[in-house]
Amino acid sequence: MVQEIYIIDDEPNLRETLKKLFEEDKSYRFKSVPTEELDVALKNIPSLIIINEDNIDDDIISICEKIKKDDDNTITPVIVLSSNKDHDHRINLLKLGVSHYIINPINEDFFYYTIQNTLRLIYINRRVSPLTGLPGNVQIQAEMKKRFSLKETFAMIYLDLDNFKAYNDIYGFLKGDQIIKFTAKIILKNVHTDEYEDSFVGHIGGDDFVAIVSETDYDKICQNIIADFDTNILKYFTDEDVERGYLEVENRKGIMEQFPLTSISIGVVEVEEGRFANVLEIGEAGASVKHLAKTIQGSTYVIDRRKHNEG
């Protein structure tokens, strides 16, 4: 997942310095944000905000207050660069919630590691999945809320593994965790691409994932995920199970039951302005369409394309 870092600086030098410092790491995107556009920009919830006080006309205190009073950015870290060495000035900014106050001119090594460590902490605080490294429920809800509030047209893609419990019962949880990681990589590979630059992938928990995309070619995305998954999932089974085509698991009564090999079910909900009253309704629609997909044997997808007022 690409992390977006906002730069509030009326001069371009800082952005160019950051691009140079992080040129080998493609997981960061640096965006210059004029102070007059900050209100709109904050709706996108950046990973970090860097403000160069020396190169802006607006009051730094007012800018930081605006950021920290925004409901979606209360935990977004802020780094201030300034040549102002006044003790009280620094303390006032730290009281507002500024994470770091760095004196200009900056030491590039110190600046680089300050950014890295700050992002690492916020990464933990936003409760990413420890297994997959993907954003967890906090960020998933924030991303849904952001797109919904902007009245964007987008699609929620809900993904879930079939017969995964049977796999865990036979192969154990360590092997099961390998399949979870494998599934995360498959979804990322097919959703988070240059073609779908503003896509989002999250890990709800267990074998449940979600993706958010703005493009309308949801069929292509789902087909690619399924083809990739079905082609590569077999390496996690023994040759005997692959040849047989199913798993045999003893139930609580001591009776052997047969389960198909693990597959993936995908439910897609198109979200357009006016169709849903809130994000909870989107989640309910997603659960319904994913359940429908799971009633079909094998890897499959179902898209809910109902429009506003169709029920």
N, C-alpha and C positions, 0 to 999 in steps of 0.2 A: 504494500500500500504506500503510495506517494504521500509524504507529509508536506503540507503547504505552510510556508513560513512567510508572514507578512513583514515587510520592511517599510517603516514610516520614516522617510528621509527625502527631502526635496532634491537631493543630488544623487546621481547614479553610481557614485564610486563604491558605496557600501554594498550594493547589490552585486556589483562586479567582483568585489573582494570575496564575498560569500560564495559565489559561483565558482571562483577559483579554488577556494579552500575545500569545497565539497565536489570538485569536478569528477572525482572517481566514484562518488556515491550517488547513484541515480534515484535514490529514494526520497530526495528532497526537491521541492520546487519553491523558488524564491519569487515572491510577488510584491512589487512596489505598490503601496496604497497611499494615495494622497489623503490628507486629513479630512478633506471635505467629502470623501467617499467612504469614510470609516464605518458609518452607520450601516450602509448596505453591505460592506465587506464582512462585517462581523457575523452576518447571518450564515456564513459558510464555515464558521468555527475552525480557525486555523490551529495548527499544532503549536505555534510559537509566534510571538509578535516582538520585533526588534525596533526600537525607536532611537533615532539619533537626534538628541535634543539640540545639538549645535546647528542642525540644518533644517529646522522647522520654525515657522512663524507662530504657530498656535502654542498655547500654554500647555506644558507637559503634564501638569497636575490635572487639568481638565481632561486631557486625552486618556490618562490612566484611570481616572474616575469613570469615564464613559465605558471603557473596556471592562472594568471590574464590576460595574453595575449591570452589565448585560447578562441576562439569565443564563445564556448558553456559553458564556466565556468567563465565568467566575473562576474556573481553575486553569484557564489558558495562561501559560507563563508569559511574562513580559520581561525583556531585557532592555535596559536603558543605557545608551552610550552618551557621555557628556564630558565636557571639559570643566564643568562646574564642580569645584571641590568643596563647596560649602557643606559642612557637616549636617546642619538642620535640613537643607534641601534634600540631601540623600536620605535622611531618616524619614522625612515626610513621604517620599516616594515608596520607600520600603513599607511604611505603614499602610499605604494604599494597596499593597499586594504585589509590588514589583519584585520579581525573583532575584535579579542581579542588577547592580549599578556599576558600570565599568567606565573608568576614566579614559577619555581620549587624550592622545592617540592610542589606539588599541594595540596590544601585543597579539599577533595573529594566532599563535599557538594557544595562548590563554583563552582567546575568544572562541576558537574552534572547540576546545574541550569543555568550555562552559556551556556551549550550545548542545554538544553531545550528551553531557550529563543531565542537563535540564530536560531534554527530550526523553531520556531514559526514565527519569522519574515520572514524567507525565504519562509515559507509556504504561507504567505500572499502575499509576493512579486511576487511569481510565479503564482498568480492569480488562486487559486483553486476555485471551485464552492462553493459559500457560502451556497447553499442548500444541496448539497450532500457531500461536503468535498473532492470530487475527483479532480484530476488535470484538469485544464482548457486548453484552446487552446494553450497557450504558451508552456506548458509542452508536450502537445500532439504533436505539431509540432517538438519540440526538440527530442522527443522519435522516431518519424518517421525518422527524419533527421539522428539521430545517427545510427539506424539500417540499413537505406538505405546506408549510407556512409561506413558501415562495410561490405556491400555486403552480408548481412545475408538473409536467406530464412525465411520469416515469413508471417503471415496472418493478414490483417486488417479486423476487424469485426465491421461493422457499424450497430447500433441498433436504432430503432425508434418506437414510439408508434403509433398505428392506432386509429382513431376516438377519439383522446384525446381532441380535441377542444369541441366536443359534450359533453364529460364528464365534462369539466370545465364549460360549459354553464349551465349545470343542477346542478352540485354539488358545484360549486364555486372553486376559486383558492386555498384556503387552503386545501381542499380535494385533489385537483389536485397536490399540492406540496407533499402530502403524497404518492401519486402514484409514483411521480418522485423519492422520497427517497426509496420507496419499490423496484422500478426497479433497482436503483443503487445497493442495497443490493443483489438482485437476481443475477445481473451480476457479482459482486465481488465474491459471494459465489461459482459460477460455473466456473469462469475464474482464479481468484487468489487463487489457491490451491497448495498443496505440489506437485501435479503432474505437474503443470504448474508454476514452480518457477519464471521464468523470464517474466511472463505475466505483462501486463500493462492495466489499465482501466482508461478512462478519460470521462469527461462530457463536451461535446461540448457546450451545452446550451439547455434550454427548455426540450424537451423530446428526445433529440439526444445524444447518447452515442457512444463511440468507445472502442474497446479492441484490443490489439496487442499480439499475441501469436506466439511462434516458433514451436509448435507441429503441426503435420499434421492431427490429428484427429479432424478436425473442425466440422465434422458432430456431433460427440458426444457432443462437447461443446454447439453447437446450440440447439440440441435436449434437453439437460439438462436445458438450460435456458428457452426454451419454455414450457417444462413440469412443471417446477417450477413456472413460471409466470402464466400459465393458471390455475394451481391448486389453487393459492393463491390470484389472482386478484379479484375473486368474492366477497371477504369480503369487498371490497370498494364500492359495489353496494347494493342497497336495495333489499330485498327479492323479491319485485314486479318486479324490473328490471331484476333480474336474472331469474325469472320464465318466464318472457316475452321473454327474450333473445335479447332485443334491447333497445335503448334509443329513446325517442321521443323529438325532439327539434323543436321549432317554428323558421322558417327562417325569413328573413327581410320582406317578403311579407305576413307574418302572416299564412303561410301554415306549417302544422306539417310535419316534415321529420323523417324518421327512420334511425338510425345508429346502426350497430352491437356494442356489448360491446367491450371495449378497448382490443386490442391485441397487439402483438409485431412483427415487421418485422425485419429481419436480413439479411444483405448482406455481403458476405465474398469475399475478394480479396486476392488471393495468390500472393505474391511478391517474385520473384526470380531474380537473377542477370541477367540484360540485358533486362528484360521485359519493364521496365519503365525508362524514361529519368530523371525523378525527382519526388519529392513527390507530386507535383501538379497533375501529371498524375495519381498517385495512388488515390488521393482524387476524381478525376473525375470518375475513374473506380468504386470507392466505391459508389458514388452517383447514378451511373447508375444501379448497381446491387441491391442496396437497393430499388430503384424505381421499379424495376422488382418485387421484393419481395412484395411490397406494393400493386401491382395489384392483388395479390392473397388474397382472403378473409380469415380472421383468422390469427392466429400466424403461421408464416412460415419463412423459410430461403432459400436463394439462394446462391450458391457458384460459383464464377467465377474462373474456373480452367484453363483458357487458358494459354498456354505456350508462350514463346518468339517466335515472328514471326508468331503467329497464328492470329494476328489482334484483 
